[in-house]
Amino acid sequence: MDKTSTVIQLPHGILPLPAFLPDATKGYVRSLDSRDLEKCGVKAVVMNTYHLMQNPGSSTIQALGGLHHMSGWQRPIITDSGGFQLYSLIRQNSKYGSISNKGATFYTGDGKSSPKKYNLSPEKSIQLQINYGSDIVICLDDCTHVDAPLSTQEESVRRTIDWAKRSKKEYIRLLGQKGFSSQSRPLIFAVIQGGGSFELRKRCAQELSDIGFDGYGYGGWPLDNQGHLLTDLLAYVRSLIPLNYPLHALGVASPENVTACYQMGYILFDGAMPTRDARHGRLYVFNTNPASITNLNNNWFSYLYILDDKHIKLSSPISLFCDCFLCQNYSIGYLHHLFKTGDSLAHRLATIHNLRFMTQLMENL
């Protein structure tokens, strides 16, 4: 991919850029099947190694033919390494496991029986992702909170760089073992850590660039404690990576934050927010024809809260500028009725709409 490229070529097809990837964390996007996703214009999804290795489990995934065959999704899949989940689980509560230079040990369970023990090293994460049939594998990283002490951030960067070296070594070994060609191989991305330290972000980016990867991700939660986008940090990290390398704004998913990061130069985005918002009755609506939007800093979209009583008798569609299955066939009032009565169709239709909003946004960017 060079500076003028608008696509990434992957084993399971071409990924147009920019792209928003809905989270299919456990092998599915909640409420939708693969045909729904295709009709929404979704070009790729993100699945999660940490969750998949537990349920349904790696042997089951391989027995079912890998992630693409298992899920019926034949377009590209990016697999997250599990680094953020280790942060949210272990760094928030040490009783759930431990992180060392070797990797992570964690325990999971339902509280009714003895917890199961899992080990996840940089090498194992790469092995799992390649065996799952991923199109883009991501190196295991040591994620921290942006406000963590400097000593914690320094340890995180050192460990992330070391894990990236080990991941790249294992990746190269597996490419040779499995006979991948340059066209059929999955790409490999590394994650830039460093918390709120510009100096550590620079060091991490430089050392990861020296190792050499196909693309990079912004590591760590991209919001501050007030929920505001860390624009200075995100822009700085983008400036550290040459534009001919794709940069993934990991976890950036709200329409306003996606557009802000796109304007900085990020071209891949993912997150559960659009689908989670849909299930909770918050729908995204263009305030004008998206094809005519020239200023994304103005009031170009709004939220519609479907459970508000003012929607009971509205016969108009959610959006006049949306071609999704919901807007072409059903009214605001009917969707309100579905939510009020708790029918599962409400979640499906709302999720279809929000994902089509995100893919329309990508098309018009």
C-alpha positions as CSV (number, residue, x, y, z in Angstrom):
1,M,0.0,0.0,0.0
2,D,1.4,3.4,-1.0
3,K,0.3,6.9,-0.2
4,T,-2.3,6.9,-2.9
5,S,-3.7,3.5,-2.2
6,T,-7.4,3.3,-1.3
7,V,-7.4,-0.5,-0.6
8,I,-5.5,-3.2,1.2
9,Q,-5.2,-6.6,-0.6
10,L,-5.9,-9.4,1.8
11,P,-6.2,-13.2,1.4
12,H,-10.1,-13.0,1.6
13,G,-10.5,-10.0,-0.7
14,I,-9.8,-6.4,-1.1
15,L,-10.5,-4.1,1.8
16,P,-11.5,-0.6,0.6
17,L,-10.2,2.3,2.8
18,P,-11.2,3.9,5.0
19,A,-13.0,1.0,6.7
20,F,-15.1,0.6,9.9
21,L,-15.0,-2.9,11.2
22,P,-17.8,-4.0,13.6
23,D,-16.8,-6.1,16.5
24,A,-17.6,-9.8,15.9
25,T,-15.8,-10.5,19.1
26,K,-16.8,-14.1,19.6
27,G,-17.3,-15.0,16.0
28,Y,-20.5,-13.1,15.3
29,V,-22.0,-9.6,15.3
30,R,-24.9,-9.8,17.8
31,S,-28.4,-10.1,16.2
32,L,-27.0,-10.3,12.6
33,D,-25.8,-13.0,10.2
34,S,-23.3,-12.8,7.4
35,R,-25.8,-11.8,4.8
36,D,-27.1,-8.9,6.9
37,L,-23.5,-7.7,7.3
38,E,-22.9,-7.9,3.5
39,K,-26.1,-6.0,2.8
40,C,-25.0,-3.3,5.2
41,G,-21.9,-2.8,3.2
42,V,-19.5,-4.2,5.8
43,K,-16.2,-5.2,4.2
44,A,-14.4,-6.8,7.1
45,V,-15.0,-7.6,10.8
46,V,-12.8,-7.8,13.9
47,M,-12.8,-11.0,16.1
48,N,-11.0,-11.5,19.3
49,T,-8.3,-14.1,20.1
50,Y,-8.7,-13.9,23.9
51,H,-12.4,-14.7,23.7
52,L,-12.3,-17.2,20.9
53,M,-9.6,-19.3,22.6
54,Q,-12.0,-19.8,25.5
55,N,-15.3,-20.2,23.6
56,P,-15.8,-22.1,21.4
57,G,-12.1,-23.0,21.8
58,S,-9.3,-23.4,19.3
59,S,-9.8,-27.1,18.5
60,T,-13.5,-26.4,17.8
61,I,-12.7,-23.5,15.5
62,Q,-10.3,-25.7,13.5
63,A,-12.8,-28.6,13.5
64,L,-15.4,-26.1,12.0
65,G,-13.0,-25.1,9.3
66,G,-11.6,-21.8,10.7
67,L,-13.3,-18.5,11.4
68,H,-14.5,-17.8,7.9
69,H,-16.1,-21.2,7.4
70,M,-17.5,-21.3,10.9
71,S,-19.1,-17.9,10.7
72,G,-20.2,-18.0,7.1
73,W,-18.2,-14.8,6.6
74,Q,-16.0,-14.9,3.5
75,R,-14.7,-11.3,3.5
76,P,-11.6,-10.3,5.5
77,I,-11.3,-10.9,9.3
78,I,-8.9,-9.0,11.6
79,T,-8.2,-10.8,14.8
80,D,-7.3,-8.7,17.8
81,S,-4.5,-10.3,19.9
82,G,-6.2,-10.1,23.3
83,G,-3.8,-7.5,24.7
84,F,-6.6,-5.0,25.6
85,Q,-8.6,-7.8,27.3
86,L,-5.6,-8.8,29.4
87,Y,-5.4,-5.1,30.5
88,S,-9.1,-4.8,31.3
89,L,-9.1,-8.1,33.1
90,I,-5.7,-8.5,34.9
91,R,-4.5,-5.0,35.3
92,Q,-7.9,-4.0,36.8
93,N,-7.9,-7.0,39.2
94,S,-4.9,-9.2,39.8
95,K,-7.0,-12.1,41.1
96,Y,-7.9,-12.9,37.4
97,G,-4.3,-13.6,36.4
98,S,-0.8,-12.2,36.0
99,I,1.4,-10.6,33.3
100,S,5.1,-11.3,33.0
101,N,7.8,-11.0,30.3
102,K,6.8,-14.5,29.1
103,G,3.2,-13.5,28.5
104,A,-0.1,-13.7,30.5
105,T,-1.7,-16.3,32.6
106,F,-5.4,-15.7,33.3
107,Y,-8.3,-17.4,34.9
108,T,-11.9,-17.4,33.8
109,G,-15.1,-19.1,35.0
110,D,-18.8,-18.7,35.8
111,G,-18.4,-18.6,39.5
112,K,-20.0,-22.0,39.9
113,S,-16.9,-24.2,39.3
114,S,-13.2,-23.9,39.6
115,P,-11.8,-21.3,37.2
116,K,-10.0,-22.5,34.1
117,K,-6.4,-21.5,33.5
118,Y,-5.2,-20.1,30.2
119,N,-1.8,-19.1,29.0
120,L,-1.3,-16.5,26.3
121,S,2.2,-15.7,25.0
122,P,3.2,-13.6,22.0
123,E,4.0,-16.8,20.1
124,K,0.7,-18.5,21.0
125,S,-1.3,-15.5,20.0
126,I,0.2,-15.5,16.5
127,Q,-0.2,-19.3,16.2
128,L,-3.9,-19.1,17.2
129,Q,-4.6,-16.2,14.8
130,I,-2.9,-17.8,11.8
131,N,-4.6,-21.2,12.5
132,Y,-8.0,-19.4,12.7
133,G,-7.4,-18.1,9.2
134,S,-7.1,-14.4,10.0
135,D,-6.4,-11.9,7.2
136,I,-4.6,-9.5,9.6
137,V,-3.0,-10.8,12.8
138,I,-2.0,-8.4,15.5
139,C,0.9,-8.8,17.9
140,L,0.2,-9.3,21.6
141,D,0.9,-6.0,23.4
142,D,1.0,-4.9,27.0
143,C,-1.8,-2.4,27.3
144,T,-2.0,0.2,30.1
145,H,-4.2,3.1,31.1
146,V,-3.2,6.5,29.7
147,D,-2.8,7.9,33.2
148,A,-0.8,5.0,34.6
149,P,2.5,5.9,36.3
150,L,5.6,6.5,34.1
151,S,7.3,3.4,35.4
152,T,4.3,1.3,34.4
153,Q,4.3,2.8,30.9
154,E,8.1,2.2,30.5
155,E,7.6,-1.5,31.4
156,S,4.7,-1.7,29.0
157,V,6.7,-0.2,26.1
158,R,9.7,-2.5,26.8
159,R,7.4,-5.5,27.0
160,T,5.4,-4.6,23.9
161,I,8.6,-4.2,21.8
162,D,10.0,-7.5,23.1
163,W,6.7,-9.3,22.4
164,A,6.5,-7.7,18.9
165,K,10.0,-9.1,18.1
166,R,8.9,-12.6,19.3
167,S,5.6,-12.3,17.4
168,K,7.3,-11.4,14.2
169,K,9.8,-14.2,14.6
170,E,7.0,-16.7,15.1
171,Y,5.0,-15.2,12.2
172,I,7.9,-15.7,9.8
173,R,8.4,-19.3,11.1
174,L,4.8,-20.2,10.5
175,L,4.7,-18.6,7.0
176,G,7.5,-20.9,6.0
177,Q,6.1,-23.9,7.7
178,K,2.6,-23.5,6.2
179,G,3.9,-22.5,2.7
180,F,2.2,-19.1,2.5
181,S,3.0,-17.1,-0.7
182,S,3.4,-13.3,-0.6
183,Q,-0.1,-13.1,-2.0
184,S,-1.8,-15.6,0.4
185,R,-0.1,-14.6,3.6
186,P,-2.0,-12.7,6.3
187,L,-0.6,-9.3,7.1
188,I,0.8,-8.6,10.6
189,F,0.3,-5.4,12.6
190,A,2.0,-4.2,15.7
191,V,0.5,-1.9,18.4
192,I,2.1,1.3,19.6
193,Q,2.0,1.8,23.4
194,G,3.3,4.5,25.6
195,G,0.3,5.8,27.5
196,G,0.3,9.5,27.8
197,S,4.0,9.9,27.3
198,F,4.9,11.4,23.9
199,E,8.5,10.3,24.4
200,L,7.5,6.7,25.0
201,R,5.1,6.7,22.1
202,K,8.0,7.8,19.9
203,R,10.3,5.2,21.2
204,C,7.8,2.4,20.7
205,A,6.9,3.5,17.2
206,Q,10.5,3.8,16.1
207,E,11.5,0.4,17.5
208,L,8.4,-1.3,16.1
209,S,9.2,0.3,12.7
210,D,12.7,-1.1,12.9
211,I,11.3,-4.6,13.4
212,G,9.1,-4.1,10.4
213,F,5.3,-4.7,10.1
214,D,2.6,-4.3,7.5
215,G,0.7,-1.8,9.6
216,Y,0.3,-0.4,13.1
217,G,-2.4,0.3,15.7
218,Y,-2.8,3.0,18.3
219,G,-2.6,1.1,21.6
220,G,-4.5,1.9,24.8
221,W,-7.9,3.3,25.4
222,P,-8.3,6.3,23.1
223,L,-10.4,8.4,25.5
224,D,-9.6,10.3,28.7
225,N,-11.4,9.9,32.0
226,Q,-14.1,12.4,30.8
227,G,-14.7,10.4,27.6
228,H,-13.0,12.9,25.3
229,L,-10.8,11.7,22.4
230,L,-7.1,12.0,23.1
231,T,-6.6,14.0,20.0
232,D,-3.0,15.2,20.7
233,L,-1.7,11.7,21.4
234,L,-3.6,10.2,18.4
235,A,-2.3,12.9,16.0
236,Y,1.2,12.5,17.3
237,V,1.2,8.7,16.9
238,R,0.0,9.2,13.3
239,S,2.9,11.6,12.6
240,L,5.4,8.9,13.8
241,I,4.3,6.3,11.1
242,P,4.9,7.0,7.4
243,L,1.7,7.4,5.5
244,N,2.3,4.4,3.3
245,Y,1.6,2.2,6.4
246,P,-2.0,1.8,7.4
247,L,-2.8,2.9,11.0
248,H,-5.6,1.4,12.9
249,A,-7.4,3.5,15.5
250,L,-8.2,0.5,17.8
251,G,-11.4,0.9,19.7
252,V,-12.4,4.2,18.0
253,A,-16.1,3.7,17.0
254,S,-18.3,6.7,17.6
255,P,-19.1,8.7,14.4
256,E,-17.5,11.9,15.7
257,N,-14.4,10.2,16.8
258,V,-14.0,8.1,13.7
259,T,-14.2,11.2,11.5
260,A,-11.8,13.1,13.8
261,C,-9.2,10.3,13.5
262,Y,-9.8,9.9,9.8
263,Q,-8.9,13.6,9.4
264,M,-5.6,12.9,11.3
265,G,-4.8,10.1,8.8
266,Y,-6.1,6.9,10.4
267,I,-7.9,4.6,7.9
268,L,-9.1,1.6,10.0
269,F,-11.5,1.7,12.9
270,D,-13.4,-0.8,15.0
271,G,-15.5,-1.0,18.1
272,A,-18.8,-2.2,19.6
273,M,-20.4,1.2,20.1
274,P,-22.6,1.3,16.9
275,T,-24.0,-2.1,17.5
276,R,-24.3,-1.7,21.3
277,D,-26.0,1.7,20.8
278,A,-28.4,0.1,18.4
279,R,-29.5,-2.6,20.9
280,H,-30.1,0.1,23.5
281,G,-32.2,2.2,21.1
282,R,-29.8,4.9,20.1
283,L,-29.8,5.3,16.3
284,Y,-27.5,7.3,14.1
285,V,-29.1,9.7,11.6
286,F,-27.5,11.9,8.9
287,N,-28.9,15.4,9.1
288,T,-28.2,15.9,5.4
289,N,-27.4,13.7,2.4
290,P,-24.0,12.1,3.3
291,A,-22.8,12.5,-0.3
292,S,-23.1,16.3,0.0
293,I,-21.3,16.7,3.4
294,T,-18.3,18.9,3.0
295,N,-17.6,19.9,6.7
296,L,-17.5,17.0,9.2
297,N,-16.9,19.5,12.0
298,N,-20.4,20.8,11.8
299,N,-23.7,19.3,12.9
300,W,-23.8,16.6,10.2
301,F,-25.5,13.8,12.2
302,S,-27.6,13.3,15.3
303,Y,-28.9,10.6,17.6
304,L,-32.4,9.3,17.6
305,Y,-33.6,7.7,20.9
306,I,-36.2,5.2,19.7
307,L,-37.8,4.6,23.1
308,D,-38.9,8.3,23.5
309,D,-42.7,8.4,23.6
310,K,-42.7,11.1,20.9
311,H,-42.0,8.4,18.3
312,I,-45.1,6.3,19.0
313,K,-47.1,7.3,16.0
314,L,-44.4,8.5,13.6
315,S,-44.8,6.9,10.2
316,S,-41.6,8.2,8.6
317,P,-38.4,6.2,8.3
318,I,-35.5,6.6,10.7
319,S,-33.6,8.5,8.0
320,L,-34.5,9.8,4.6
321,F,-30.8,9.4,3.5
322,C,-30.4,5.7,4.5
323,D,-31.0,2.7,2.2
324,C,-30.8,0.1,4.9
325,F,-33.5,-2.6,5.3
326,L,-35.0,-0.8,8.2
327,C,-35.4,2.6,6.6
328,Q,-36.7,1.1,3.3
329,N,-39.4,-1.0,4.9
330,Y,-40.4,0.2,8.4
331,S,-41.3,3.3,10.3
332,I,-40.0,5.0,13.4
333,G,-43.3,4.1,15.1
334,Y,-43.0,0.4,14.3
335,L,-39.4,0.2,15.5
336,H,-40.6,2.0,18.7
337,H,-43.3,-0.7,19.1
338,L,-40.7,-3.5,18.7
339,F,-38.5,-2.1,21.3
340,K,-41.4,-1.5,23.7
341,T,-42.6,-5.0,23.4
342,G,-39.1,-6.5,23.6
343,D,-39.1,-8.4,20.3
344,S,-35.7,-9.5,19.1
345,L,-36.4,-8.0,15.7
346,A,-35.9,-4.6,17.2
347,H,-32.2,-5.4,17.8
348,R,-31.7,-6.8,14.4
349,L,-33.3,-3.9,12.5
350,A,-31.6,-1.2,14.7
351,T,-28.2,-2.9,14.3
352,I,-28.6,-3.1,10.6
353,H,-29.3,0.6,10.5
354,N,-26.4,1.8,12.6
355,L,-23.9,-0.4,10.7
356,R,-25.3,0.9,7.4
357,F,-24.8,4.4,8.8
358,M,-21.1,3.6,9.5
359,T,-20.5,2.1,6.1
360,Q,-22.2,5.0,4.4
361,L,-19.9,7.3,6.4
362,M,-16.9,5.3,5.2
363,E,-18.1,5.4,1.5
364,N,-18.5,9.2,1.6
365,L,-15.2,9.9,3.4
